[in-house]
């Protein structure tokens, strides 16, 4: 599992995105659960472990691109992700996001289509 924090404090002086990855902790918890699982529980836990492993290889840029798409969807944006309207929608979704950060995140989303 991957958690991305909000953009607290982003302004012209602070242009960063904090990305927190905790896939290693989740994978360890799933391995422990698998070790103690009943035969009925194993298939679901094995599937969960495989999903966690597959997301662990996703790059930070890809994660930010995915986050951008989720934020655009949250405000109902369905247009061209490379448009000025997409930057406006992203800033609507995240009002503290600077224009520079929004454009950079947009570029990453364009570079990593789903």
N, CA, C and O atoms as CSV, one atom per row, in Angstrom:
chain,resi,resn,atom,element,x,y,z
A,1,UNK,N,N,0.841,-1.173,0.000
A,1,UNK,CA,C,0.000,0.000,0.000
A,1,UNK,C,C,0.883,1.232,0.000
A,1,UNK,O,O,1.994,1.229,0.530
A,2,UNK,N,N,0.373,2.256,-0.592
A,2,UNK,CA,C,1.129,3.485,-0.713
A,2,UNK,C,C,0.259,4.622,-0.231
A,2,UNK,O,O,-0.903,4.737,-0.623
A,3,UNK,N,N,0.812,5.451,0.608
A,3,UNK,CA,C,0.074,6.604,1.100
A,3,UNK,C,C,0.788,7.863,0.637
A,3,UNK,O,O,2.015,7.947,0.700
A,4,UNK,N,N,0.031,8.830,0.179
A,4,UNK,CA,C,0.611,10.108,-0.185
A,4,UNK,C,C,-0.022,11.149,0.726
A,4,UNK,O,O,-1.243,11.202,0.877
A,5,UNK,N,N,0.802,11.952,1.312
A,5,UNK,CA,C,0.277,12.975,2.194
A,5,UNK,C,C,-0.307,14.113,1.381
A,5,UNK,O,O,-0.129,14.176,0.164
A,6,UNK,N,N,-0.991,14.993,2.045
A,6,UNK,CA,C,-1.491,16.205,1.398
A,6,UNK,C,C,-0.344,17.144,1.086
A,6,UNK,O,O,0.817,16.828,1.343
A,7,UNK,N,N,-0.663,18.258,0.549
A,7,UNK,CA,C,0.341,19.216,0.132
A,7,UNK,C,C,0.424,20.376,1.112
A,7,UNK,O,O,0.486,21.535,0.702
A,8,UNK,N,N,0.426,20.078,2.374
A,8,UNK,CA,C,0.457,21.121,3.391
A,8,UNK,C,C,1.668,22.016,3.220
A,8,UNK,O,O,2.795,21.537,3.091
A,9,UNK,N,N,1.433,23.300,3.221
A,9,UNK,CA,C,2.521,24.261,3.187
A,9,UNK,C,C,3.076,24.560,1.808
A,9,UNK,O,O,4.060,25.292,1.696
A,10,UNK,N,N,2.489,24.027,0.766
A,10,UNK,CA,C,3.011,24.340,-0.562
A,10,UNK,C,C,2.680,25.776,-0.910
A,10,UNK,O,O,1.523,26.193,-0.862
A,11,UNK,N,N,3.677,26.500,-1.249
A,11,UNK,CA,C,3.516,27.857,-1.752
A,11,UNK,C,C,4.761,28.177,-2.557
A,11,UNK,O,O,5.521,27.267,-2.889
A,12,UNK,N,N,4.990,29.417,-2.873
A,12,UNK,CA,C,6.140,29.768,-3.701
A,12,UNK,C,C,7.469,29.431,-3.032
A,12,UNK,O,O,8.482,29.273,-3.714
A,13,UNK,N,N,7.474,29.322,-1.725
A,13,UNK,CA,C,8.711,29.016,-1.017
A,13,UNK,C,C,8.896,27.517,-0.786
A,13,UNK,O,O,10.022,27.057,-0.599
A,14,UNK,N,N,7.826,26.767,-0.795
A,14,UNK,CA,C,7.876,25.328,-0.519
A,14,UNK,C,C,7.181,24.586,-1.644
A,14,UNK,O,O,5.954,24.500,-1.686
A,15,UNK,N,N,7.972,24.057,-2.544
A,15,UNK,CA,C,7.426,23.366,-3.706
A,15,UNK,C,C,7.860,21.916,-3.688
A,15,UNK,O,O,8.750,21.538,-4.449
A,16,UNK,N,N,7.263,21.096,-2.845
A,16,UNK,CA,C,7.646,19.700,-2.775
A,16,UNK,C,C,6.425,18.840,-2.516
A,16,UNK,O,O,5.407,19.301,-2.001
A,17,UNK,N,N,6.556,17.608,-2.880
A,17,UNK,CA,C,5.514,16.620,-2.619
A,17,UNK,C,C,6.139,15.539,-1.764
A,17,UNK,O,O,7.146,14.946,-2.151
A,18,UNK,N,N,5.568,15.281,-0.629
A,18,UNK,CA,C,6.064,14.251,0.267
A,18,UNK,C,C,5.341,12.953,-0.054
A,18,UNK,O,O,4.114,12.872,0.014
A,19,UNK,N,N,6.103,11.968,-0.396
A,19,UNK,CA,C,5.559,10.669,-0.769
A,19,UNK,C,C,6.016,9.650,0.254
A,19,UNK,O,O,7.213,9.503,0.502
A,20,UNK,N,N,5.081,8.958,0.838
A,20,UNK,CA,C,5.411,7.956,1.854
A,20,UNK,C,C,5.008,6.591,1.323
A,20,UNK,O,O,3.857,6.365,0.950
A,21,UNK,N,N,5.966,5.698,1.294
A,21,UNK,CA,C,5.706,4.340,0.824
A,21,UNK,C,C,5.853,3.399,2.005
A,21,UNK,O,O,6.877,3.396,2.688
A,22,UNK,N,N,4.844,2.617,2.235
A,22,UNK,CA,C,4.915,1.670,3.342
A,22,UNK,C,C,4.656,0.246,2.880
A,22,UNK,O,O,4.169,-0.581,3.651
A,23,UNK,N,N,4.976,-0.040,1.637
A,23,UNK,CA,C,4.740,-1.383,1.108
A,23,UNK,C,C,5.533,-2.443,1.854
A,23,UNK,O,O,5.073,-3.577,1.984
A,24,UNK,N,N,6.705,-2.097,2.342
A,24,UNK,CA,C,7.503,-3.082,3.067
A,24,UNK,C,C,6.812,-3.498,4.371
A,24,UNK,O,O,6.850,-4.671,4.744
A,25,UNK,N,N,6.191,-2.559,5.052
A,25,UNK,CA,C,5.471,-2.872,6.291
A,25,UNK,C,C,4.238,-3.717,6.009
A,25,UNK,O,O,3.950,-4.669,6.734
A,26,UNK,N,N,3.520,-3.370,4.964
A,26,UNK,CA,C,2.327,-4.131,4.605
A,26,UNK,C,C,2.714,-5.539,4.168
A,26,UNK,O,O,2.057,-6.509,4.547
A,27,UNK,N,N,3.775,-5.657,3.374
A,27,UNK,CA,C,4.226,-6.971,2.913
A,27,UNK,C,C,4.632,-7.848,4.098
A,27,UNK,O,O,4.326,-9.040,4.121
A,28,UNK,N,N,5.315,-7.268,5.072
A,28,UNK,CA,C,5.719,-8.034,6.256
A,28,UNK,C,C,4.493,-8.500,7.048
A,28,UNK,O,O,4.452,-9.633,7.530
A,29,UNK,N,N,3.512,-7.634,7.177
A,29,UNK,CA,C,2.292,-8.011,7.899
A,29,UNK,C,C,1.557,-9.131,7.166
A,29,UNK,O,O,1.023,-10.044,7.794
A,30,UNK,N,N,1.531,-9.057,5.833
A,30,UNK,CA,C,0.874,-10.112,5.061
A,30,UNK,C,C,1.629,-11.434,5.165
A,30,UNK,O,O,1.011,-12.494,5.256
A,31,UNK,N,N,2.959,-11.378,5.153
A,31,UNK,CA,C,3.741,-12.605,5.313
A,31,UNK,C,C,3.453,-13.251,6.672
A,31,UNK,O,O,3.313,-14.471,6.769
A,32,UNK,N,N,3.367,-12.436,7.701
A,32,UNK,CA,C,3.051,-12.946,9.043
A,32,UNK,C,C,1.653,-13.566,9.065
A,32,UNK,O,O,1.443,-14.640,9.630
A,33,UNK,N,N,0.711,-12.873,8.444
A,33,UNK,CA,C,-0.656,-13.395,8.395
A,33,UNK,C,C,-0.715,-14.701,7.612
A,33,UNK,O,O,-1.450,-15.616,7.985
A,34,UNK,N,N,0.050,-14.794,6.534
A,34,UNK,CA,C,0.098,-16.034,5.748
A,34,UNK,C,C,0.674,-17.190,6.564
A,34,UNK,O,O,0.203,-18.323,6.461
A,35,UNK,N,N,1.680,-16.906,7.364
A,35,UNK,CA,C,2.306,-17.942,8.178
A,35,UNK,C,C,1.324,-18.528,9.194
A,35,UNK,O,O,1.439,-19.689,9.585
A,36,UNK,N,N,0.365,-17.716,9.611
A,36,UNK,CA,C,-0.593,-18.135,10.629
A,36,UNK,C,C,-1.972,-18.464,10.051
A,36,UNK,O,O,-2.888,-18.794,10.804
A,37,UNK,N,N,-2.129,-18.381,8.743
A,37,UNK,CA,C,-3.443,-18.489,8.107
A,37,UNK,C,C,-3.950,-19.913,8.016
A,37,UNK,O,O,-3.189,-20.873,7.896
A,38,UNK,N,N,-5.244,-20.006,8.078
A,38,UNK,CA,C,-5.897,-21.298,7.836
A,38,UNK,C,C,-5.927,-21.528,6.322
A,38,UNK,O,O,-5.748,-20.587,5.548
A,39,UNK,N,N,-6.152,-22.760,5.904
A,39,UNK,CA,C,-6.209,-23.043,4.464
A,39,UNK,C,C,-7.270,-22.197,3.736
A,39,UNK,O,O,-7.093,-21.846,2.569
A,40,UNK,N,N,-8.352,-21.880,4.418
A,40,UNK,CA,C,-9.409,-21.071,3.797
A,40,UNK,C,C,-8.972,-19.622,3.587
A,40,UNK,O,O,-9.393,-18.979,2.626
A,41,UNK,N,N,-8.138,-19.114,4.474
A,41,UNK,CA,C,-7.696,-17.721,4.393
A,41,UNK,C,C,-6.545,-17.521,3.407
A,41,UNK,O,O,-6.349,-16.412,2.909
A,42,UNK,N,N,-5.792,-18.561,3.123
A,42,UNK,CA,C,-4.571,-18.443,2.323
A,42,UNK,C,C,-4.778,-17.833,0.929
A,42,UNK,O,O,-4.009,-16.948,0.553
A,43,UNK,N,N,-5.769,-18.257,0.151
A,43,UNK,CA,C,-5.895,-17.700,-1.200
A,43,UNK,C,C,-6.051,-16.173,-1.223
A,43,UNK,O,O,-5.430,-15.489,-2.038
A,44,UNK,N,N,-6.871,-15.660,-0.336
A,44,UNK,CA,C,-7.070,-14.210,-0.281
A,44,UNK,C,C,-5.810,-13.474,0.152
A,44,UNK,O,O,-5.463,-12.434,-0.408
A,45,UNK,N,N,-5.131,-14.019,1.150
A,45,UNK,CA,C,-3.889,-13.400,1.620
A,45,UNK,C,C,-2.783,-13.495,0.573
A,45,UNK,O,O,-1.990,-12.565,0.423
A,46,UNK,N,N,-2.725,-14.604,-0.146
A,46,UNK,CA,C,-1.723,-14.735,-1.209
A,46,UNK,C,C,-1.975,-13.716,-2.311
A,46,UNK,O,O,-1.034,-13.131,-2.848
A,47,UNK,N,N,-3.240,-13.503,-2.648
A,47,UNK,CA,C,-3.581,-12.494,-3.661
A,47,UNK,C,C,-3.205,-11.098,-3.168
A,47,UNK,O,O,-2.657,-10.298,-3.926
A,48,UNK,N,N,-3.492,-10.810,-1.924
A,48,UNK,CA,C,-3.143,-9.505,-1.349
A,48,UNK,C,C,-1.632,-9.296,-1.361
A,48,UNK,O,O,-1.159,-8.207,-1.685
A,49,UNK,N,N,-0.881,-10.325,-1.011
A,49,UNK,CA,C,0.579,-10.227,-1.008
A,49,UNK,C,C,1.109,-9.968,-2.417
A,49,UNK,O,O,2.034,-9.177,-2.600
A,50,UNK,N,N,0.526,-10.631,-3.404
A,50,UNK,CA,C,0.950,-10.420,-4.796
A,50,UNK,C,C,0.664,-8.991,-5.244
A,50,UNK,O,O,1.472,-8.389,-5.952
A,51,UNK,N,N,-0.472,-8.450,-4.839
A,51,UNK,CA,C,-0.803,-7.064,-5.196
A,51,UNK,C,C,0.178,-6.076,-4.561
A,51,UNK,O,O,0.629,-5.132,-5.210
A,52,UNK,N,N,0.496,-6.301,-3.305
A,52,UNK,CA,C,1.447,-5.413,-2.618
A,52,UNK,C,C,2.802,-5.470,-3.307
A,52,UNK,O,O,3.430,-4.434,-3.523
A,53,UNK,N,N,3.256,-6.663,-3.652
A,53,UNK,CA,C,4.546,-6.800,-4.335
A,53,UNK,C,C,4.539,-6.098,-5.687
A,53,UNK,O,O,5.537,-5.489,-6.071
A,54,UNK,N,N,3.429,-6.175,-6.410
A,54,UNK,CA,C,3.376,-5.542,-7.728
A,54,UNK,C,C,3.379,-4.021,-7.637
A,54,UNK,O,O,3.914,-3.354,-8.523
A,55,UNK,N,N,2.797,-3.467,-6.595
A,55,UNK,CA,C,2.789,-2.008,-6.455
A,55,UNK,C,C,4.105,-1.484,-5.892
A,55,UNK,O,O,4.411,-0.301,-6.040
A,56,UNK,N,N,4.879,-2.340,-5.255
A,56,UNK,CA,C,6.151,-1.908,-4.669
A,56,UNK,C,C,7.144,-1.451,-5.726
A,56,UNK,O,O,8.057,-0.684,-5.420
A,57,UNK,N,N,6.984,-1.902,-6.952
A,57,UNK,CA,C,7.916,-1.531,-8.015
A,57,UNK,C,C,7.501,-0.263,-8.761
A,57,UNK,O,O,8.218,0.184,-9.657
A,58,UNK,N,N,6.373,0.313,-8.410
A,58,UNK,CA,C,5.911,1.537,-9.058
A,58,UNK,C,C,6.814,2.692,-8.647
A,58,UNK,O,O,7.113,2.864,-7.465
A,59,UNK,N,N,7.251,3.487,-9.628
A,59,UNK,CA,C,8.146,4.617,-9.337
A,59,UNK,C,C,7.387,5.753,-8.653
A,59,UNK,O,O,6.159,5.820,-8.718
A,60,UNK,N,N,8.118,6.628,-8.009
A,60,UNK,CA,C,7.503,7.786,-7.358
A,60,UNK,C,C,6.814,8.678,-8.380
A,60,UNK,O,O,5.748,9.230,-8.107
A,61,UNK,N,N,7.417,8.821,-9.553
A,61,UNK,CA,C,6.808,9.630,-10.605
A,61,UNK,C,C,5.470,9.036,-11.029
A,61,UNK,O,O,4.496,9.763,-11.224
A,62,UNK,N,N,5.426,7.721,-11.171
A,62,UNK,CA,C,4.164,7.061,-11.532
A,62,UNK,C,C,3.124,7.225,-10.432
A,62,UNK,O,O,1.939,7.400,-10.716
A,63,UNK,N,N,3.557,7.170,-9.188
A,63,UNK,CA,C,2.627,7.364,-8.075
A,63,UNK,C,C,2.071,8.782,-8.071
A,63,UNK,O,O,0.876,8.978,-7.846
A,64,UNK,N,N,2.927,9.773,-8.317
A,64,UNK,CA,C,2.444,11.150,-8.380
A,64,UNK,C,C,1.480,11.332,-9.549
A,64,UNK,O,O,0.480,12.040,-9.425
A,65,UNK,N,N,1.775,10.696,-10.682
A,65,UNK,CA,C,0.884,10.777,-11.842
A,65,UNK,C,C,-0.478,10.179,-11.507
A,65,UNK,O,O,-1.514,10.738,-11.867
A,66,UNK,N,N,-0.471,9.063,-10.830
A,66,UNK,CA,C,-1.721,8.416,-10.412
A,66,UNK,C,C,-2.486,9.315,-9.440
A,66,UNK,O,O,-3.711,9.421,-9.510
A,67,UNK,N,N,-1.750,9.958,-8.535
A,67,UNK,CA,C,-2.369,10.858,-7.571
A,67,UNK,C,C,-3.013,12.037,-8.288
A,67,UNK,O,O,-4.125,12.439,-7.946
A,68,UNK,N,N,-2.328,12.592,-9.277
A,68,UNK,CA,C,-2.882,13.709,-10.044
A,68,UNK,C,C,-4.208,13.291,-10.672
A,68,UNK,O,O,-5.198,14.016,-10.576
A,69,UNK,N,N,-4.230,12.139,-11.306
A,69,UNK,CA,C,-5.468,11.668,-11.932
A,69,UNK,C,C,-6.587,11.486,-10.910
A,69,UNK,O,O,-7.747,11.784,-11.197
A,70,UNK,N,N,-6.245,11.003,-9.729
A,70,UNK,CA,C,-7.280,10.815,-8.707
A,70,UNK,C,C,-7.810,12.157,-8.211
A,70,UNK,O,O,-9.006,12.296,-7.954
A,71,UNK,N,N,-6.935,13.133,-8.077
A,71,UNK,CA,C,-7.372,14.465,-7.633
A,71,UNK,C,C,-8.221,15.136,-8.704
A,71,UNK,O,O,-9.204,15.802,-8.382
A,72,UNK,N,N,-7.852,14.968,-9.986
A,72,UNK,CA,C,-8.659,15.526,-11.074
A,72,UNK,C,C,-10.036,14.870,-11.097
A,72,UNK,O,O,-11.046,15.547,-11.290
A,73,UNK,N,N,-10.077,13.573,-10.903
A,73,UNK,CA,C,-11.361,12.865,-10.879
A,73,UNK,C,C,-12.215,13.345,-9.707
A,73,UNK,O,O,-13.438,13.432,-9.821
A,74,UNK,N,N,-11.577,13.652,-8.595
A,74,UNK,CA,C,-12.311,14.090,-7.405
A,74,UNK,C,C,-13.057,15.401,-7.637
A,74,UNK,O,O,-14.079,15.650,-6.998
A,75,UNK,N,N,-12.560,16.237,-8.541
A,75,UNK,CA,C,-13.246,17.498,-8.844
A,75,UNK,C,C,-14.042,17.395,-10.143
A,75,UNK,O,O,-14.524,18.403,-10.662
A,76,UNK,N,N,-14.179,16.181,-10.665
A,76,UNK,CA,C,-15.001,15.965,-11.847
A,76,UNK,C,C,-14.357,16.316,-13.171
A,76,UNK,O,O,-15.055,16.454,-14.176
A,77,UNK,N,N,-13.050,16.464,-13.197
A,77,UNK,CA,C,-12.370,16.808,-14.455
A,77,UNK,C,C,-12.271,15.568,-15.334
A,77,UNK,O,O,-11.795,14.519,-14.900
A,78,UNK,N,N,-12.730,15.707,-16.582
A,78,UNK,CA,C,-12.689,14.591,-17.530
A,78,UNK,C,C,-12.021,14.983,-18.840
A,78,UNK,O,O,-12.037,14.209,-19.797
A,79,UNK,N,N,-11.440,16.165,-18.895
A,79,UNK,CA,C,-10.838,16.661,-20.130
A,79,UNK,C,C,-9.425,16.154,-20.346
A,79,UNK,O,O,-8.991,15.173,-19.742
A,80,UNK,N,N,-8.723,16.850,-21.224
A,80,UNK,CA,C,-7.343,16.524,-21.590
A,80,UNK,C,C,-6.413,16.860,-20.428
A,80,UNK,O,O,-6.362,18.000,-19.967
A,81,UNK,N,N,-5.690,15.865,-19.970
A,81,UNK,CA,C,-4.805,16.062,-18.814
A,81,UNK,C,C,-3.654,17.017,-19.130
A,81,UNK,O,O,-3.038,17.566,-18.216
A,82,UNK,N,N,-3.364,17.218,-20.403
A,82,UNK,CA,C,-2.280,18.119,-20.798
A,82,UNK,C,C,-2.745,19.564,-20.960
A,82,UNK,O,O,-1.953,20.422,-21.350
A,83,UNK,N,N,-3.986,19.842,-20.674
A,83,UNK,CA,C,-4.552,21.175,-20.903
A,83,UNK,C,C,-4.353,22.118,-19.724
A,83,UNK,O,O,-4.054,21.698,-18.606
A,84,UNK,N,N,-4.527,23.400,-20.008
A,84,UNK,CA,C,-4.512,24.421,-18.955
A,84,UNK,C,C,-5.665,24.164,-17.988
A,84,UNK,O,O,-5.534,24.382,-16.784
A,85,UNK,N,N,-6.785,23.703,-18.518
A,85,UNK,CA,C,-7.939,23.398,-17.665
A,85,UNK,C,C,-7.597,22.324,-16.629
A,85,UNK,O,O,-8.118,22.353,-15.514
A,86,UNK,N,N,-6.732,21.386,-16.987
A,86,UNK,CA,C,-6.328,20.350,-16.037
A,86,UNK,C,C,-5.521,20.959,-14.885
A,86,UNK,O,O,-5.698,20.574,-13.729
A,87,UNK,N,N,-4.648,21.896,-15.197
A,87,UNK,CA,C,-3.874,22.575,-14.141
A,87,UNK,C,C,-4.822,23.330,-13.222
A,87,UNK,O,O,-4.678,23.284,-12.001
A,88,UNK,N,N,-5.785,24.020,-13.806
A,88,UNK,CA,C,-6.765,24.752,-12.991
A,88,UNK,C,C,-7.557,23.794,-12.104
A,88,UNK,O,O,-7.790,24.081,-10.930
A,89,UNK,N,N,-7.967,22.663,-12.662
A,89,UNK,CA,C,-8.729,21.684,-11.884
A,89,UNK,C,C,-7.879,21.100,-10.761
A,89,UNK,O,O,-8.377,20.881,-9.657
A,90,UNK,N,N,-6.606,20.848,-11.031
A,90,UNK,CA,C,-5.711,20.317,-10.004
A,90,UNK,C,C,-5.555,21.312,-8.865
A,90,UNK,O,O,-5.549,20.935,-7.693
A,91,UNK,N,N,-5.429,22.580,-9.220
A,91,UNK,CA,C,-5.298,23.602,-8.182
A,91,UNK,C,C,-6.617,23.811,-7.437
A,91,UNK,O,O,-6.622,24.216,-6.275
A,92,UNK,N,N,-7.722,23.534,-8.105
A,92,UNK,CA,C,-9.023,23.583,-7.429
A,92,UNK,C,C,-9.104,22.442,-6.415
A,92,UNK,O,O,-9.600,22.622,-5.302
A,93,UNK,N,N,-8.614,21.272,-6.810
A,93,UNK,CA,C,-8.626,20.117,-5.915
A,93,UNK,C,C,-7.669,20.306,-4.746
A,93,UNK,O,O,-7.941,19.854,-3.634
A,94,UNK,N,N,-6.565,20.966,-4.995
A,94,UNK,CA,C,-5.540,21.211,-3.971
A,94,UNK,C,C,-5.218,22.700,-3.956
A,94,UNK,O,O,-4.234,23.118,-4.566
A,95,UNK,N,N,-6.018,23.504,-3.279
A,95,UNK,CA,C,-5.859,24.963,-3.323
A,95,UNK,C,C,-4.489,25.493,-2.879
A,95,UNK,O,O,-4.081,26.572,-3.309
A,96,UNK,N,N,-3.785,24.761,-2.038
A,96,UNK,CA,C,-2.476,25.239,-1.588
A,96,UNK,C,C,-1.351,24.903,-2.557
A,96,UNK,O,O,-0.201,25.285,-2.339
A,97,UNK,N,N,-1.679,24.198,-3.613
A,97,UNK,CA,C,-0.691,23.801,-4.605
A,97,UNK,C,C,-0.295,25.010,-5.440
A,97,UNK,O,O,-1.157,25.686,-6.001
A,98,UNK,N,N,0.998,25.286,-5.527
A,98,UNK,CA,C,1.459,26.415,-6.331
A,98,UNK,C,C,1.296,26.102,-7.813
A,98,UNK,O,O,1.157,24.941,-8.200
A,99,UNK,N,N,1.313,27.129,-8.624
A,99,UNK,CA,C,1.205,26.931,-10.066
A,99,UNK,C,C,2.380,26.104,-10.574
A,99,UNK,O,O,2.199,25.211,-11.402
A,100,UNK,N,N,3.565,26.389,-10.091
A,100,UNK,CA,C,4.751,25.643,-10.511
A,100,UNK,C,C,4.629,24.152,-10.166
A,100,UNK,O,O,4.927,23.294,-10.997
A,101,UNK,N,N,4.197,23.853,-8.960
A,101,UNK,CA,C,4.036,22.458,-8.552
A,101,UNK,C,C,2.935,21.778,-9.360
A,101,UNK,O,O,3.085,20.619,-9.747
A,102,UNK,N,N,1.839,22.475,-9.619
A,102,UNK,CA,C,0.746,21.902,-10.400
A,102,UNK,C,C,1.200,21.565,-11.814
A,102,UNK,O,O,0.857,20.510,-12.349
A,103,UNK,N,N,1.963,22.455,-12.408
A,103,UNK,CA,C,2.461,22.211,-13.771
A,103,UNK,C,C,3.425,21.032,-13.772
A,103,UNK,O,O,3.367,20.196,-14.674
A,104,UNK,N,N,4.303,20.946,-12.792
A,104,UNK,CA,C,5.241,19.828,-12.717
A,104,UNK,C,C,4.501,18.498,-12.543
A,104,UNK,O,O,4.830,17.508,-13.195
A,105,UNK,N,N,3.519,18.487,-11.674
A,105,UNK,CA,C,2.727,17.276,-11.467
A,105,UNK,C,C,1.944,16.914,-12.726
A,105,UNK,O,O,1.810,15.737,-13.062
A,106,UNK,N,N,1.435,17.912,-13.410
A,106,UNK,CA,C,0.729,17.672,-14.669
A,106,UNK,C,C,1.663,17.023,-15.688
A,106,UNK,O,O,1.281,16.069,-16.366
A,107,UNK,N,N,2.878,17.535,-15.795
A,107,UNK,CA,C,3.852,16.971,-16.734
A,107,UNK,C,C,4.129,15.503,-16.415
A,107,UNK,O,O,4.239,14.676,-17.321
A,108,UNK,N,N,4.239,15.189,-15.149
A,108,UNK,CA,C,4.470,13.791,-14.756
A,108,UNK,C,C,3.283,12.913,-15.127
A,108,UNK,O,O,3.463,11.777,-15.566
A,109,UNK,N,N,2.075,13.433,-14.952
A,109,UNK,CA,C,0.880,12.669,-15.299
A,109,UNK,C,C,0.797,12.448,-16.811
A,109,UNK,O,O,0.402,11.373,-17.264
A,110,UNK,N,N,1.167,13.456,-17.582
A,110,UNK,CA,C,1.162,13.319,-19.041
A,110,UNK,C,C,2.215,12.307,-19.478
A,110,UNK,O,O,1.982,11.519,-20.395
A,111,UNK,N,N,3.359,12.330,-18.828
A,111,UNK,CA,C,4.467,11.427,-19.184
A,111,UNK,C,C,4.198,9.976,-18.791
A,111,UNK,O,O,4.831,9.062,-19.318
A,112,UNK,N,N,3.273,9.767,-17.880
A,112,UNK,CA,C,2.963,8.406,-17.403
A,112,UNK,C,C,1.471,8.132,-17.548
A,112,UNK,O,O,0.749,8.095,-16.552
A,113,UNK,N,N,1.006,7.941,-18.774
A,113,UNK,CA,C,-0.429,7.652,-18.954
A,113,UNK,C,C,-0.778,6.290,-18.349
A,113,UNK,O,O,0.074,5.410,-18.227
A,114,UNK,N,N,-2.021,6.142,-17.984
A,114,UNK,CA,C,-2.462,4.877,-17.387
A,114,UNK,C,C,-2.560,3.800,-18.439
A,114,UNK,O,O,-2.916,2.664,-18.128
